[in-house]
Amino acid sequence: MDEKKPTVLAVDDEEFNLDILQDHLIDAGFNVLAATDGDEAIQKIMDHPEIDVIVLDRMMPRMGGIEVIKSLKVSEYYKHIPIIMQTAAAQTVQVVEGIEAGVYYYLTKPYEADLLISIVHAAINKAARLKEISEELKKTQIVPNLMKNGIFEFQSLDEAKSIAYFVSCLCPNSLHVAFGLTELMINAIEHGNLGLTYTDKTKYLVKGEWEKEIDRRLALDENKRKKAMLSFVLDKDVLEIRIKDEGDGFEWHKFMELSPDRLTDPHGRGIVLSKDCFSSMEYQGKGNEVLCIVRVS
């Protein structure tokens, strides 16, 4: 098994479906492990710490997908493995059950290979981002604690990440705050300043060209002077963080909850995931400004 390739655990009790799933993943360059029910999946996870993501069937004999998830979420070691639920059942009540169990990525059978691969990459990238944030936070600990307020301007994804790491060090739950800020700042760049629509992002992610398109738009004359801004004020035990872009805003109300009609998209979860990273989070005005509150003690 190639250790440089991401490893996917594919779980499905239907042999035909499992074969197709494995073929798609192998063709896309992943290492693939397989299991035919929940019990076997749990054993594979315990035996293979290199697993990066799980593509999990919902309805299986012995132990179903939801039971597998609940077993993993109680473990500090396994609970961070991203899970993609593949199911033929996409009723709202079942979707809500999955979300409450911690599933934010879905595939409704039958699905196209390109969509499968883009969602697998999205789940892996989210986990990799958390790992990257954790490592970067270890390097940025002293200077932020001496600051009570600040203003930063940013244009690129790398600048956004660096600022998020820096400011989050003011918070006891710095990993989650950094993740939330990163998601919101990326949103300010791509949808705010660069004008990428939701449909645009879906298209570029499926084609594997999202970052390339960001770079292309950043280089356009019309965007070279555009800046997004993050400002913060620390007052006693409350940290107020504002993120503002130069865009026209968006219908942010639609993205405060994870809608069933977006569950099978390779993105569209950033705002929902960010909400849980702060004490409170509120979009203001036309949607090009967001206020995040963090209690630091």
C-alpha positions as CSV (number, residue, x, y, z in Angstrom):
1,M,0.0,0.0,0.0
2,D,1.3,3.4,-1.0
3,E,1.7,5.5,2.2
4,K,1.8,8.7,0.2
5,K,-1.7,8.2,-1.2
6,P,-4.7,9.0,1.0
7,T,-6.4,5.9,2.3
8,V,-10.2,5.5,2.1
9,L,-12.3,2.9,3.9
10,A,-15.3,1.9,1.7
11,V,-18.1,0.2,3.6
12,D,-21.1,-1.3,1.8
13,D,-23.0,-4.6,2.4
14,E,-23.9,-4.8,-1.4
15,E,-20.9,-6.5,-3.2
16,F,-21.8,-4.8,-6.5
17,N,-22.0,-1.4,-5.0
18,L,-18.7,-2.0,-3.1
19,D,-16.9,-3.1,-6.2
20,I,-18.0,0.1,-8.1
21,L,-17.0,2.3,-5.2
22,Q,-13.6,0.7,-4.9
23,D,-13.0,1.0,-8.7
24,H,-13.9,4.7,-8.7
25,L,-11.6,5.4,-5.7
26,I,-8.7,3.3,-7.1
27,D,-8.9,5.0,-10.5
28,A,-8.7,8.4,-8.7
29,G,-5.5,7.4,-7.0
30,F,-6.6,6.4,-3.5
31,N,-5.5,3.5,-1.4
32,V,-8.7,1.6,-0.7
33,L,-9.7,-0.7,2.2
34,A,-13.1,-2.4,2.1
35,A,-15.7,-3.7,4.6
36,T,-19.1,-5.2,4.1
37,D,-20.8,-4.3,7.4
38,G,-20.3,-2.1,10.5
39,D,-18.6,-4.6,12.6
40,E,-16.0,-5.3,10.0
41,A,-15.6,-1.5,9.4
42,I,-14.8,-0.9,13.1
43,Q,-12.2,-3.7,13.0
44,K,-10.6,-2.2,9.9
45,I,-10.5,1.2,11.5
46,M,-8.7,-0.2,14.6
47,D,-6.3,-2.2,12.4
48,H,-5.4,0.7,10.0
49,P,-4.6,4.0,11.7
50,E,-3.6,5.4,8.2
51,I,-7.3,5.7,7.2
52,D,-8.0,9.3,6.1
53,V,-11.7,9.1,5.3
54,I,-14.6,6.7,5.5
55,V,-17.3,6.3,2.8
56,L,-20.0,4.6,4.8
57,D,-23.3,2.9,3.8
58,R,-26.2,3.8,6.0
59,M,-28.3,0.7,5.9
60,M,-26.3,-2.5,6.7
61,P,-27.0,-5.7,8.7
62,R,-25.5,-6.3,12.2
63,M,-24.3,-2.7,12.7
64,G,-25.6,0.1,10.5
65,G,-23.9,3.3,9.5
66,I,-25.3,5.5,12.3
67,E,-24.2,3.0,14.9
68,V,-20.7,2.9,13.4
69,I,-20.5,6.7,13.7
70,K,-21.7,6.8,17.3
71,S,-19.0,4.2,18.2
72,L,-16.3,6.3,16.6
73,K,-17.4,9.7,18.0
74,V,-16.9,8.5,21.6
75,S,-13.2,7.9,20.9
76,E,-10.7,10.7,21.0
77,Y,-8.5,8.8,18.6
78,Y,-11.1,8.0,15.9
79,K,-13.7,10.8,16.2
80,H,-11.8,13.2,13.9
81,I,-11.9,10.8,10.9
82,P,-14.2,12.5,8.4
83,I,-17.2,10.3,7.3
84,I,-19.1,10.4,4.0
85,M,-22.5,8.8,4.3
86,Q,-23.7,7.0,1.1
87,T,-27.3,6.2,1.1
88,A,-30.3,5.6,-1.1
89,A,-32.4,7.2,1.6
90,A,-32.3,11.0,1.7
91,Q,-35.4,11.8,3.7
92,T,-35.0,14.9,5.9
93,V,-35.4,13.0,9.1
94,Q,-32.6,10.6,8.2
95,V,-30.4,13.5,7.1
96,V,-31.0,15.2,10.4
97,E,-30.1,12.0,12.3
98,G,-26.9,11.9,10.4
99,I,-26.0,15.5,11.0
100,E,-26.7,15.1,14.7
101,A,-24.3,12.1,14.7
102,G,-21.6,14.2,13.1
103,V,-21.9,13.6,9.3
104,Y,-21.6,16.6,7.0
105,Y,-20.9,14.8,3.7
106,Y,-23.5,12.7,1.8
107,L,-23.7,10.8,-1.4
108,T,-27.2,9.7,-2.6
109,K,-27.1,6.6,-4.7
110,P,-26.7,6.4,-7.6
111,Y,-23.9,9.1,-7.9
112,E,-21.4,10.1,-10.5
113,A,-17.7,9.2,-10.1
114,D,-16.6,12.9,-10.3
115,L,-19.0,13.9,-7.5
116,L,-17.8,11.0,-5.3
117,I,-14.1,12.0,-5.8
118,S,-14.7,15.7,-5.2
119,I,-16.6,15.0,-1.9
120,V,-13.8,12.6,-0.8
121,H,-11.3,15.3,-1.5
122,A,-13.4,17.9,0.4
123,A,-13.6,15.7,3.5
124,I,-9.9,14.9,3.4
125,N,-9.0,18.5,2.9
126,K,-11.1,19.5,5.9
127,A,-9.3,17.0,8.1
128,A,-5.9,18.1,6.7
129,R,-6.8,21.8,7.4
130,L,-7.5,20.9,11.1
131,K,-4.1,19.1,11.3
132,E,-2.3,22.0,9.6
133,I,-3.9,24.5,12.0
134,S,-2.9,22.4,15.0
135,E,0.7,22.3,13.9
136,E,0.8,26.1,13.1
137,L,-0.7,27.0,16.4
138,K,2.2,25.4,18.2
139,K,4.5,28.0,16.5
140,T,2.3,31.0,17.3
141,Q,1.8,31.4,21.0
142,I,3.5,34.4,22.7
143,V,3.0,37.6,20.7
144,P,-0.8,37.5,20.3
145,N,-1.3,37.3,24.1
146,L,0.3,40.7,24.4
147,M,-2.3,42.3,22.0
148,K,-5.7,43.8,22.9
149,N,-6.8,44.9,19.4
150,G,-5.6,44.8,15.9
151,I,-6.6,45.2,12.2
152,F,-5.4,43.0,9.4
153,E,-6.0,43.2,5.6
154,F,-5.7,40.1,3.4
155,Q,-6.1,39.0,-0.2
156,S,-4.9,35.5,-0.5
157,L,-5.8,32.2,1.1
158,D,-2.4,31.9,2.7
159,E,-2.7,35.4,4.2
160,A,-6.1,34.4,5.6
161,K,-4.8,31.3,7.2
162,S,-1.8,33.1,8.8
163,I,-4.1,35.7,10.3
164,A,-6.5,33.1,11.6
165,Y,-3.7,31.2,13.3
166,F,-2.4,34.4,14.9
167,V,-5.7,35.8,16.3
168,S,-6.9,32.4,17.5
169,C,-4.0,32.2,19.9
170,L,-5.9,34.7,22.1
171,C,-8.5,32.0,22.7
172,P,-8.4,28.9,25.0
173,N,-10.1,26.9,22.2
174,S,-7.7,28.1,19.6
175,L,-7.9,25.1,17.2
176,H,-11.7,25.5,16.7
177,V,-11.5,29.3,16.5
178,A,-8.7,29.1,13.9
179,F,-10.8,26.7,11.9
180,G,-13.9,28.9,12.0
181,L,-12.0,32.0,11.1
182,T,-10.3,30.3,8.2
183,E,-13.6,29.2,6.8
184,L,-15.1,32.7,7.1
185,M,-12.1,34.4,5.7
186,I,-11.9,32.1,2.7
187,N,-15.6,32.8,2.1
188,A,-14.8,36.6,2.2
189,I,-12.1,36.1,-0.5
190,E,-13.8,33.7,-2.9
191,H,-17.5,34.7,-2.7
192,G,-16.9,38.3,-1.5
193,N,-14.0,40.0,-3.2
194,L,-13.6,37.6,-6.2
195,G,-17.3,37.0,-6.9
196,L,-17.3,33.2,-7.1
197,T,-20.9,32.0,-7.0
198,Y,-22.0,28.8,-5.2
199,T,-22.4,27.1,-8.6
200,D,-19.0,28.3,-9.7
201,K,-17.3,26.7,-6.7
202,T,-19.1,23.5,-7.2
203,K,-17.9,23.3,-10.8
204,Y,-14.3,24.1,-10.0
205,L,-14.1,21.7,-7.1
206,V,-15.5,18.8,-9.2
207,K,-12.9,19.6,-11.8
208,G,-10.1,19.9,-9.2
209,E,-9.4,23.5,-10.3
210,W,-10.7,25.6,-7.3
211,E,-7.3,27.0,-6.1
212,K,-6.2,27.6,-9.7
213,E,-9.4,29.6,-10.3
214,I,-8.8,31.6,-7.1
215,D,-5.3,32.5,-8.3
216,R,-6.5,33.4,-11.7
217,R,-9.1,35.8,-10.3
218,L,-6.7,37.3,-7.8
219,A,-4.5,38.3,-10.8
220,L,-7.2,40.2,-12.6
221,D,-6.8,43.9,-12.7
222,E,-10.3,44.4,-11.3
223,N,-9.3,42.4,-8.2
224,K,-5.7,43.4,-7.5
225,R,-6.7,46.3,-5.2
226,K,-9.5,44.5,-3.3
227,K,-8.8,43.7,0.3
228,A,-10.8,41.9,3.0
229,M,-10.3,42.9,6.6
230,L,-10.2,41.2,10.0
231,S,-10.3,43.4,13.1
232,F,-10.5,42.3,16.7
233,V,-10.9,43.8,20.1
234,L,-10.2,42.0,23.4
235,D,-12.1,43.5,26.3
236,K,-11.7,41.6,29.6
237,D,-13.1,38.1,28.9
238,V,-14.7,38.8,25.5
239,L,-13.0,38.8,22.1
240,E,-14.9,40.5,19.3
241,I,-13.8,39.6,15.8
242,R,-15.1,41.2,12.6
243,I,-14.5,40.0,9.1
244,K,-15.5,42.3,6.2
245,D,-15.1,42.0,2.4
246,E,-15.7,44.4,-0.5
247,G,-18.3,42.1,-2.1
248,D,-22.0,42.7,-2.7
249,G,-23.0,40.3,0.1
250,F,-25.1,37.2,-0.2
251,E,-28.2,35.5,1.2
252,W,-26.4,34.3,4.3
253,H,-29.6,33.2,6.0
254,K,-29.8,30.1,3.7
255,F,-26.3,28.9,4.9
256,M,-26.7,29.1,8.6
257,E,-28.1,25.6,8.6
258,L,-27.1,22.6,6.6
259,S,-29.9,22.1,4.0
260,P,-30.7,18.6,2.7
261,D,-30.5,19.9,-0.9
262,R,-26.8,20.9,-0.4
263,L,-25.7,17.7,1.4
264,T,-24.3,16.1,-1.7
265,D,-22.4,19.1,-2.8
266,P,-18.6,19.1,-2.3
267,H,-18.8,22.4,-0.3
268,G,-21.4,24.6,1.4
269,R,-20.7,23.6,5.0
270,G,-18.2,26.2,6.1
271,I,-20.7,28.6,7.7
272,V,-22.5,25.8,9.6
273,L,-19.2,24.4,10.9
274,S,-18.0,27.9,11.8
275,K,-21.0,28.6,14.0
276,D,-19.9,25.9,16.5
277,C,-16.4,27.5,16.7
278,F,-17.5,30.7,18.5
279,S,-19.7,31.7,21.4
280,S,-21.8,33.5,18.8
281,M,-21.6,34.4,15.1
282,E,-23.8,36.9,13.3
283,Y,-23.8,38.2,9.7
284,Q,-24.7,41.8,9.4
285,G,-26.0,44.2,6.8
286,K,-26.0,42.7,3.3
287,G,-23.9,39.8,4.3
288,N,-20.4,41.1,3.6
289,E,-19.6,41.5,7.3
290,V,-19.6,38.9,10.1
291,L,-19.2,39.4,13.8
292,C,-17.8,36.6,15.9
293,I,-17.8,36.6,19.7
294,V,-15.5,34.4,21.7
295,R,-15.4,34.2,25.5
296,V,-11.8,33.8,26.5
297,S,-12.3,32.9,30.2
